[in-house]
Amino acid sequence: MNKPIRNRALTGTALALAVSAVLTACGGEGASSSSDTKAKNAPGAKAAAVKDPLVATFDGGLYILDGKSLKTAETIELPGFNRVNPAGDEDHVVVSTDAGFRVLNATGQTLTDIVYEGAKPGHVVRHAGRTVLFTDGTGEVNVFDPADLSSGKKPEGRTYTSAEPHHGVAVELADGTLLSTLGTEEKRTGALVLDKNNKEIARNEDCPGVHGEAAAENEAIGIGCEDGILIYKDGKFTKIDAPDDYGRIGNQAGSDTSPILLGDYKTDPEAELERPTRVSLIDTEKKKLRLVNLGTSYSFRSLARGPHGEALVLGTDGAIHVIDQNTGKVEKKIPAVGEWQEPLDWQQARPTLFVRDHIAYVSEPGKKGLHAIDLETGKKITSVTLPESTNELSGVVAGH
């Protein structure tokens, strides 16, 4: 889940927002803008454990929802702009706050004492049984086994610090090698790969504006560039060029059952906010890139993958576009929410797509709604109206 990196000067209100916001990401960029990182559970009796919980953010807190009924199990106060990502087990979610990454026991409905401190907590990546945190403000990478979160104590894990802080991302592969981005606060250029002892074994700096990460079948790792995408597989990098001089792929979604990655695709480096209507399908085996015209725009929170590897895009027309990843054909459109438009400020709420197994969860902040949709039948399972409009949406996801 990730916002576009703008290449033009920001002025006026946009500059004020950029200065005040803490830029970070996992799909996007941003962390809490509030200096008050104290959190507390809402008053009331403690509820029973929630099965397959979802977590939705709102201005000033988090909702913990039952994954089946979508009923609110708990409300946790947490001031500021917070971000949420699966931690990689059946119980926990990682929350990005001013203080750094905080671990939420979503099943138990409480914030734990586990904190990875640091300014601008960014991407959270789950792969090969490991969870990797990248802190933009320090360049620090933390790797841990999500199973260790159940102890309630901060897991002992691998650490690495980038040469310079930047808005980056890292992923650890099954053999223990670590891929991490290269860059500074002003410029990002590519990625390097480290062995188990953090010794550099590979590097590629042919990826301007590097942003985002996704893993495909057979552990092909893709990282987005402003002129295509960089693939790391079997110990070497391969660059797949975009058909345009500026063809930015900044957000990607992968599936372990498909060699093809789904990415966004933007072509206007001067746009304050480009609302693209095309997405990219990147074949990591054939090293080819295909563009698919949806006929509708979408946002950085619109991309996901289905249980069979199908590419899913939530369009501003209100439908989930189901794309055959092999042919690029839009197989069907599943009605989800009303028509919407992406707001100029990336921190502002917009419909968000989160997929777990065969269920697509879609938020509709304009109506304070949340919907659960069966991807196999295209039917809505249930819908709820929440007290506040939500922004980010995630949940527990075990196994990766």
C-alpha positions in Angstrom: 0.0 0.0 0.0 2.1 3.4 -1.3 1.7 6.9 -2.5 3.3 8.3 -5.6 6.6 10.2 -5.2 6.2 13.6 -6.7 8.9 15.1 -8.8 7.7 18.7 -8.9 8.1 21.4 -6.2 5.4 21.6 -3.7 3.9 25.0 -2.9 1.3 26.5 -0.6 -0.9 24.1 1.3 0.8 21.1 -0.3 4.2 22.2 1.1 2.7 22.7 4.5 1.2 19.2 4.4 4.5 17.7 3.2 6.4 19.4 6.0 4.0 18.4 8.7 3.4 14.8 7.5 5.8 12.0 8.5 6.5 10.4 5.1 6.7 6.6 5.3 5.0 3.7 3.7 3.9 0.2 3.2 1.9 0.5 0.3 2.2 4.2 0.7 4.1 6.8 2.7 3.1 8.1 6.1 3.1 7.7 9.8 1.4 9.4 12.7 1.6 13.2 12.5 0.7 13.6 16.1 3.3 14.0 18.8 1.1 12.2 21.3 1.8 8.5 20.8 0.1 7.4 24.0 -2.6 4.9 23.4 -5.3 3.4 25.6 -8.2 1.0 25.1 -11.6 2.5 25.1 -13.5 2.2 28.4 -15.6 -0.8 29.0 -15.3 -4.5 29.7 -12.7 -6.5 27.9 -14.2 -8.4 25.0 -13.5 -12.0 24.1 -10.8 -12.8 21.6 -11.6 -12.0 18.0 -11.3 -14.6 15.3 -9.5 -13.4 12.1 -9.6 -9.8 13.1 -9.5 -6.8 10.8 -8.0 -3.5 11.8 -9.2 -0.1 10.4 -7.7 3.3 11.2 -9.7 6.4 11.7 -8.7 9.9 12.8 -7.6 9.3 16.4 -7.6 5.6 16.7 -8.1 2.0 15.5 -11.1 -0.2 15.1 -10.7 -3.9 15.7 -13.3 -5.8 13.8 -14.5 -9.4 13.7 -13.4 -10.8 10.4 -16.7 -12.6 9.7 -19.4 -10.3 11.1 -17.4 -7.0 10.7 -18.8 -6.1 14.1 -16.6 -3.7 16.1 -14.9 -5.7 18.9 -12.8 -2.9 20.3 -11.9 0.8 19.7 -8.4 1.8 20.7 -7.5 5.5 21.0 -4.3 6.4 19.1 -3.9 10.0 18.1 -2.5 11.0 14.7 -2.2 9.5 11.3 -1.5 5.8 11.8 -0.8 3.0 9.3 -1.5 -0.7 9.6 0.0 -3.9 8.1 -0.2 -7.6 8.8 2.6 -8.7 11.2 2.7 -12.2 9.7 0.9 -14.4 12.3 -2.6 -15.2 13.3 -2.8 -12.5 16.0 -0.8 -9.4 15.4 -0.8 -6.2 13.2 2.0 -3.7 12.9 1.0 -0.1 13.5 3.1 2.8 12.2 3.1 5.7 14.7 5.2 8.8 15.6 7.1 6.6 18.0 7.9 4.0 15.4 6.5 0.6 14.6 4.1 -0.7 17.4 2.8 -4.2 17.6 -1.0 -4.6 18.1 -2.4 -7.9 19.4 -5.5 -7.7 17.3 -6.9 -11.0 18.5 -6.4 -9.9 22.1 -7.5 -6.3 21.3 -4.6 -4.6 22.9 -1.5 -2.7 22.0 1.6 -4.6 23.2 4.8 -3.1 24.6 6.7 -4.2 21.5 8.0 -1.1 19.8 10.6 -0.6 17.1 11.5 3.0 17.7 12.5 5.4 15.0 11.3 8.4 12.9 9.2 7.7 9.8 8.4 4.0 10.1 7.8 2.8 6.5 7.3 -0.4 4.7 6.4 -3.7 6.3 7.2 -6.8 4.2 6.3 -10.4 4.9 8.1 -13.1 3.1 9.5 -16.6 3.7 8.5 -16.7 7.3 10.1 -13.4 8.2 8.8 -9.9 8.7 11.0 -6.9 7.7 10.5 -3.4 8.9 12.2 -0.4 7.2 12.5 2.8 9.2 12.9 5.7 6.7 14.2 8.3 9.2 17.1 6.1 10.3 17.6 3.7 7.4 17.4 0.9 9.9 16.1 -2.6 8.9 14.7 -5.0 11.4 14.0 -8.6 10.6 12.1 -11.0 12.9 10.1 -14.3 13.0 6.5 -13.2 13.6 5.9 -16.4 15.6 8.1 -14.8 18.3 5.5 -12.0 18.8 3.3 -14.4 20.8 5.8 -14.2 23.8 4.8 -10.5 24.3 8.4 -9.6 24.1 10.3 -7.8 21.4 11.7 -10.6 19.1 15.5 -11.0 18.8 16.2 -10.6 15.1 18.6 -9.4 12.4 19.3 -5.7 12.0 21.0 -3.7 9.2 21.4 0.0 8.8 21.4 1.6 5.3 24.3 3.8 4.3 21.9 6.8 4.4 18.3 7.2 5.6 15.8 7.2 2.8 12.2 6.1 2.0 13.1 2.5 1.4 12.1 -1.2 1.6 13.8 -4.5 2.4 12.9 -8.2 2.1 14.7 -11.3 3.4 14.7 -14.3 1.1 14.4 -17.9 2.2 18.1 -18.5 2.1 18.8 -15.6 4.5 20.0 -13.1 1.9 18.6 -9.6 2.4 17.6 -7.2 -0.4 17.5 -3.6 0.6 17.1 -0.3 -1.3 19.8 2.3 -1.9 19.2 6.0 -1.7 19.3 9.2 0.3 16.5 11.6 1.4 16.9 13.4 -2.0 17.5 10.5 -4.4 16.8 6.8 -4.6 18.8 4.7 -7.1 18.4 0.9 -6.7 19.1 -1.9 -4.4 21.8 -4.2 -2.9 21.8 -7.7 -1.6 23.5 -8.9 1.5 24.4 -12.4 2.6 23.5 -13.8 6.1 26.5 -11.8 7.6 25.4 -8.5 6.0 28.2 -8.7 3.4 27.2 -7.2 0.0 27.0 -9.8 -2.8 25.0 -7.9 -5.4 24.0 -4.4 -6.4 22.1 -2.6 -9.1 21.7 1.2 -9.4 19.6 1.3 -12.5 16.3 1.9 -10.8 15.7 5.6 -10.4 13.1 6.5 -7.7 13.0 3.0 -6.4 9.8 2.3 -4.5 7.8 -0.6 -3.3 8.3 -4.4 -3.3 6.5 -7.6 -4.2 7.4 -11.3 -4.4 6.3 -13.6 -7.2 6.3 -17.3 -7.7 9.8 -18.9 -7.3 10.9 -16.0 -5.1 11.3 -13.4 -7.9 11.4 -10.1 -6.1 10.3 -6.9 -7.9 11.0 -3.4 -6.9 9.5 -0.5 -8.8 11.4 2.2 -10.7 10.4 5.4 -12.5 11.3 3.8 -15.8 10.2 0.2 -15.3 10.9 -2.5 -12.7 13.9 -4.3 -11.3 13.7 -8.0 -10.7 16.0 -10.0 -8.4 15.9 -13.7 -8.9 18.4 -16.6 -8.6 21.2 -14.3 -7.4 21.0 -11.6 -10.1 19.2 -8.5 -11.1 17.3 -7.9 -14.3 15.8 -4.6 -15.4 12.5 -4.6 -17.3 12.1 -1.3 -19.0 8.8 0.6 -19.2 7.5 1.4 -22.7 7.6 5.1 -21.8 10.7 7.2 -20.9 8.9 7.9 -17.6 6.8 4.9 -16.7 6.7 4.7 -13.0 5.8 1.5 -11.2 5.7 2.5 -7.5 3.3 0.0 -6.0 3.1 -3.8 -6.6 1.2 -6.8 -5.5 2.5 -10.4 -5.8 1.3 -13.9 -5.4 3.2 -17.1 -4.6 1.0 -18.9 -7.2 1.9 -16.6 -10.1 5.2 -15.5 -11.8 3.4 -12.3 -12.7 3.4 -9.1 -10.6 0.7 -6.5 -10.6 1.8 -2.9 -10.6 0.5 0.6 -11.0 1.7 2.7 -14.0 2.2 6.4 -14.2 3.6 8.5 -17.0 3.4 12.2 -15.9 6.4 13.2 -13.8 5.0 16.7 -13.4 1.6 15.8 -12.1 0.7 16.9 -8.6 -1.6 13.8 -8.6 -1.8 11.6 -11.6 -4.9 9.5 -11.8 -3.8 6.6 -14.0 -6.2 4.3 -15.9 -3.6 1.6 -16.8 -1.9 -1.0 -14.6 1.1 -3.1 -15.4 1.5 -6.9 -15.4 5.2 -7.9 -15.1 6.2 -11.5 -16.1 9.2 -12.3 -13.9 10.0 -15.4 -15.9 9.7 -14.0 -19.5 11.0 -10.6 -18.3 8.1 -8.8 -20.1 5.8 -6.0 -19.1 2.2 -5.7 -20.3 -0.1 -2.7 -19.8 -3.8 -3.1 -19.2 -6.3 -0.3 -19.7 -9.0 -0.4 -17.1 -11.1 2.5 -18.3 -11.1 3.9 -14.8 -8.6 5.3 -12.4 -7.5 3.9 -9.1 -5.3 4.7 -6.1 -2.2 3.2 -4.3 -4.6 1.4 -2.0 -6.4 -0.3 -4.9 -4.1 -3.2 -5.7 -4.4 -6.8 -4.4 -4.2 -10.4 -5.5 -6.9 -13.1 -5.3 -6.6 -16.7 -4.0 -5.8 -18.0 -7.6 -3.3 -15.3 -8.4 -5.8 -13.2 -10.2 -4.9 -9.4 -10.3 -7.4 -7.2 -8.5 -7.8 -3.5 -8.8 -10.4 -1.4 -7.0 -11.4 1.3 -9.5 -12.9 4.8 -8.9 -16.0 3.4 -10.8 -16.6 1.5 -7.6 -15.9 -2.0 -8.9 -13.2 -4.5 -8.3 -11.7 -5.3 -11.7 -10.6 -9.0 -11.8 -7.8 -9.4 -14.3 -6.4 -12.7 -15.7 -2.7 -12.3 -14.9 -1.7 -14.4 -17.9 -3.7 -12.7 -20.6 -4.4 -9.2 -19.2 -8.1 -9.6 -19.9 -10.5 -8.1 -17.4 -12.6 -11.2 -16.6 -15.2 -9.5 -14.5 -16.1 -6.4 -12.5 -17.5 -6.9 -9.0 -19.6 -4.0 -7.7 -18.1 -2.9 -4.3 -18.7 0.7 -3.5 -20.1 3.9 -5.0 -18.1 6.0 -7.5 -15.3 7.9 -5.9 -12.3 10.2 -6.7 -8.8 10.0 -5.3 -8.1 13.0 -3.0 -5.1 15.2 -3.7 -3.7 14.6 -0.2 -2.5 11.0 0.0 -3.2 10.9 3.7 -6.9 11.6 3.1 -9.3 8.6 3.2 -10.3 6.8 0.1 -11.8 3.3 -0.5 -9.3 0.7 0.3 -9.0 -2.9 -0.8 -7.7 -5.7 1.6 -7.9 -9.3 0.5 -7.6 -12.4 2.7 -8.2 -15.8 1.2 -11.3 -15.6 -1.0 -12.8 -12.5 0.7 -12.2 -8.9 -0.4 -12.8 -6.3 2.3 -13.5 -2.8 0.9 -13.9 0.3 2.9 -16.2 3.1 1.9 -15.2 6.1 4.0 -17.7 8.5 2.3 -20.5 6.5 3.9 -18.5 5.2 6.9 -19.0 1.8 5.4 -17.1 -1.5 5.3 -18.0 -4.4 3.0 -17.0 -8.1 2.8 -17.3 -9.6 -0.7 -16.9 -13.2 -1.8 -14.5 -13.1 -4.8 -15.7 -16.5 -6.1 -19.3 -15.4 -6.4 -19.0 -11.6 -6.5 -21.7 -11.3 -3.8 -21.5 -9.1 -0.7 -21.4 -11.2 2.4 -22.0 -8.5 4.8 -21.7 -4.7 5.2 -21.5 -2.4 8.3 -21.6 1.2 9.1 -18.9 2.4 11.5 -19.0 5.4 13.9 -16.2 7.2 12.0 -14.9 7.2 8.4 -11.9 4.8 8.2 -8.7 5.3 6.2 -6.4 2.3 6.2 -7.6 -1.3 6.4 -5.6 -4.4 7.2 -5.8 -7.6 9.3 -4.0 -10.6 10.5 -2.4 -12.8 7.8 -0.5 -15.9 8.8 2.0 -17.6 6.6 3.9 -15.9 3.8 
